[in-house]
Amino acid sequence: MHVDVLIVGAGLSGVNAAYRLRTRTPRRTYAILEAREAIGGTWDQFRYPGIRSDSDMFTLGYPFRPWPNPQSIADGPSILGYVRDTAAMYGIDREIQFGHKVILAHWSTVDARWTVEAVHDGQPVTVTCSFLYLCSGYYSYDRGHVVDFPGQDSFTGRVVHPQFWPEDLDYTDKNIVVIGSGATAVTLVPAMADKAAHVTMVQRSPSYMVSRPQRDPLADKIRARLPAPLAHRAVRAKNLVLGTIFYQFLRRFPTRAAMKLQLGAAAALGGVVPLNPHFMPRYKPWDQRLCLVPDGDLFKALAGKQASIVTDHIETFTSDGLRLKSGRELPADIIITATGLRMIALGGITLSVDGRAIDPGQTTVYKGMMLSGVPNLAWCVGYANASWTLRADLTSRYVCRLLNHMDRKRFTTCTPSPQAAGSGRPILNLTSGYVARAAAFLPKQGTRRPWRSRQSYLVDHFDLSYSPVADGVMRFTRS
Ligand SMILES: Cc1cc2nc3c(=O)[nH]c(=O)nc-3n(C[C@H](O)[C@H](O)[C@H](O)COP(=O)(O)OP(=O)(O)OC[C@H]3O[C@@H](n4cnc5c(N)ncnc54)[C@H](O)[C@@H]3O)c2cc1C
């Protein structure tokens, strides 16, 4: 099979990419290879109690399809339904080949095409394409980040990683310990507190948290007055602007911002749980992801004593729980290791260009999506500091612009210059453990445009929508 554009991945971004290709460069053929048996990526894979977005659905949803539900912070099944319905609505689901895991891709300059090798039912499958568009997300679907805690084998209860939630896990009246301080732990603790005997969140170091209403009253008013497409645009624009202002405030005035976040937490906790050390991180707001607490659910669970929080180091697992460095013992029937994701670059696909192996860690990202010296390939990576889809959609629209430019000028190949301006920092501007662990093998960003990733929708919107495609850095050739 040969297609003009091969999309890898049928998650939120892959469906978005297919929609943009269909509408902005409709004569082009495309196909989607998806390793799993389902649409939805993240929102199909993660099934733990309470799974939800931590950004609003007007910006996490697609700009072209209004978010239909009342909640602005939505549960995982509703998001999955939305992605699936969108794929069905535009006939994108018919273009997906499920159970096809892409392993290798070789570029031939002579043929101006990629030869992509996938595995389906244990058998190799080869597809060729002119442009390879990786909408493969940013983490491994095979393995989460697993910490090798001492004594883990001696624990007689069940250990669960949230990425692989067992359908049969009954935690009614059980003592639960959740290890972690990120978005997953913050979601799990209140969600499990209703049914469990008690839930204890054990964190080595705290995160910043902010409470926001799950349902946005202003969005409700706008939606009641305007037709759905217009209301979606208006609420999206509002959330984009307010989100940008809030992020800039947190980054530019870190001391005041940290105090504001901590005062918010203190008010919600009503003095039941001390702020120090549990809510006083040692880094500046947004050096690592800010955790969202919808309707203050975590604070309510902690204040109501169905849950508790412990800031300490784990010395060892014991037969019936954990022993901490402080000497404290935490009994547990179930331990949930919310220790994070294992980031991978480019869907874990091995790339080569004219027989030369590409080490993603040695490449620099051009406009946050293409790789220095690698022709006709883009990787769709969303924002870490705002809704993923905001950048994923800009990326897909830019890919369409690029392809249309190549059509007009009859170019067959586009390659960002192999000489990037400065290089060194990972593609994501976070100091979080999962980014630091992956730094060596993630593509880097440079120091100047178009090599620098700014993590700003307004800057990217202008750059990706209006700046010339032929910028002197992208090299175009005809075969
Ligand atoms: C628990 C959780 C909650 C999150 N909440 C938010 C949020 O609230 N807001 C936000 O902005 N972001 C959030 N994120 C980030 C989230 O991943 C993105 O929002 C978005 O879902 C990413 O979509 P995607 O399609 O790019 O990637 P994914 O959802 O990861 O989908 C990638 C798809 O590509 C497939 N694939 C990967 N490699 C290959 C291969 N080699 N061959 C074939 N197929 C392949 C995968 O099977 C998968 O279906 C969250 C992430 C997690 C894990």
PDBQT file of the ligand as one rigid body, heavy atoms in Angstrom, charges set to zero:
ROOT
HETATM    1  C1  LIG A 501      -3.797  10.164  32.495  1.00  0.00    +0.000 C 
HETATM    2  C2  LIG A 501      -3.539  11.294  31.546  1.00  0.00    +0.000 A 
HETATM    3  C3  LIG A 501      -4.316  12.441  31.616  1.00  0.00    +0.000 A 
HETATM    4  C4  LIG A 501      -4.060  13.496  30.743  1.00  0.00    +0.000 A 
HETATM    5  N1  LIG A 501      -4.824  14.628  30.836  1.00  0.00    +0.000 NA
HETATM    6  C5  LIG A 501      -4.578  15.650  30.001  1.00  0.00    +0.000 A 
HETATM    7  C6  LIG A 501      -5.356  16.849  30.059  1.00  0.00    +0.000 A 
HETATM    8  O1  LIG A 501      -6.252  16.997  30.861  1.00  0.00    +0.000 OA
HETATM    9  N2  LIG A 501      -5.043  17.852  29.217  1.00  0.00    +0.000 N 
HETATM   10  C7  LIG A 501      -4.044  17.742  28.314  1.00  0.00    +0.000 A 
HETATM   11  O2  LIG A 501      -3.826  18.684  27.565  1.00  0.00    +0.000 OA
HETATM   12  N3  LIG A 501      -3.312  16.622  28.224  1.00  0.00    +0.000 NA
HETATM   13  C8  LIG A 501      -3.546  15.582  29.027  1.00  0.00    +0.000 A 
HETATM   14  N4  LIG A 501      -2.795  14.439  28.928  1.00  0.00    +0.000 N 
HETATM   15  C9  LIG A 501      -1.823  14.303  27.840  1.00  0.00    +0.000 C 
HETATM   16  C10 LIG A 501      -2.534  13.443  26.759  1.00  0.00    +0.000 C 
HETATM   17  O3  LIG A 501      -1.762  12.385  26.436  1.00  0.00    +0.000 OA
HETATM   18  C11 LIG A 501      -3.009  14.297  25.624  1.00  0.00    +0.000 C 
HETATM   19  O4  LIG A 501      -4.005  15.162  26.070  1.00  0.00    +0.000 OA
HETATM   20  C12 LIG A 501      -3.635  13.565  24.434  1.00  0.00    +0.000 C 
HETATM   21  O5  LIG A 501      -4.566  12.605  24.814  1.00  0.00    +0.000 OA
HETATM   22  C13 LIG A 501      -2.553  12.998  23.597  1.00  0.00    +0.000 C 
HETATM   23  O6  LIG A 501      -3.166  12.540  22.424  1.00  0.00    +0.000 OA
HETATM   24  P1  LIG A 501      -2.281  11.885  21.293  1.00  0.00    +0.000 P 
HETATM   25  O7  LIG A 501      -3.240  11.358  20.293  1.00  0.00    +0.000 OA
HETATM   26  O8  LIG A 501      -1.254  12.841  20.833  1.00  0.00    +0.000 OA
HETATM   27  O9  LIG A 501      -1.483  10.722  22.032  1.00  0.00    +0.000 OA
HETATM   28  P2  LIG A 501      -2.044   9.423  22.712  1.00  0.00    +0.000 P 
HETATM   29  O10 LIG A 501      -3.320   9.663  23.396  1.00  0.00    +0.000 OA
HETATM   30  O11 LIG A 501      -0.923   8.889  23.529  1.00  0.00    +0.000 OA
HETATM   31  O12 LIG A 501      -2.326   8.452  21.494  1.00  0.00    +0.000 OA
HETATM   32  C14 LIG A 501      -1.272   7.955  20.713  1.00  0.00    +0.000 C 
HETATM   33  C15 LIG A 501      -1.759   6.775  19.912  1.00  0.00    +0.000 C 
HETATM   34  O13 LIG A 501      -0.693   6.361  19.065  1.00  0.00    +0.000 OA
HETATM   35  C16 LIG A 501      -0.565   4.963  19.118  1.00  0.00    +0.000 C 
HETATM   36  N5  LIG A 501       0.835   4.616  18.849  1.00  0.00    +0.000 N 
HETATM   37  C17 LIG A 501       1.919   5.019  19.536  1.00  0.00    +0.000 A 
HETATM   38  N6  LIG A 501       3.047   4.498  19.001  1.00  0.00    +0.000 NA
HETATM   39  C18 LIG A 501       2.647   3.752  17.944  1.00  0.00    +0.000 A 
HETATM   40  C19 LIG A 501       3.349   2.944  16.994  1.00  0.00    +0.000 A 
HETATM   41  N7  LIG A 501       4.677   2.816  17.016  1.00  0.00    +0.000 N 
HETATM   42  N8  LIG A 501       2.620   2.295  16.040  1.00  0.00    +0.000 NA
HETATM   43  C20 LIG A 501       1.268   2.443  15.982  1.00  0.00    +0.000 A 
HETATM   44  N9  LIG A 501       0.556   3.168  16.874  1.00  0.00    +0.000 NA
HETATM   45  C21 LIG A 501       1.241   3.826  17.842  1.00  0.00    +0.000 A 
HETATM   46  C22 LIG A 501      -0.987   4.589  20.527  1.00  0.00    +0.000 C 
HETATM   47  O14 LIG A 501      -1.409   3.246  20.598  1.00  0.00    +0.000 OA
HETATM   48  C23 LIG A 501      -2.116   5.584  20.781  1.00  0.00    +0.000 C 
HETATM   49  O15 LIG A 501      -3.370   5.087  20.412  1.00  0.00    +0.000 OA
HETATM   50  C24 LIG A 501      -3.027  13.380  29.787  1.00  0.00    +0.000 A 
HETATM   51  C25 LIG A 501      -2.239  12.224  29.750  1.00  0.00    +0.000 A 
HETATM   52  C26 LIG A 501      -2.489  11.195  30.612  1.00  0.00    +0.000 A 
HETATM   53  C27 LIG A 501      -1.633   9.976  30.537  1.00  0.00    +0.000 C 
ENDROOT
TORSDOF 0
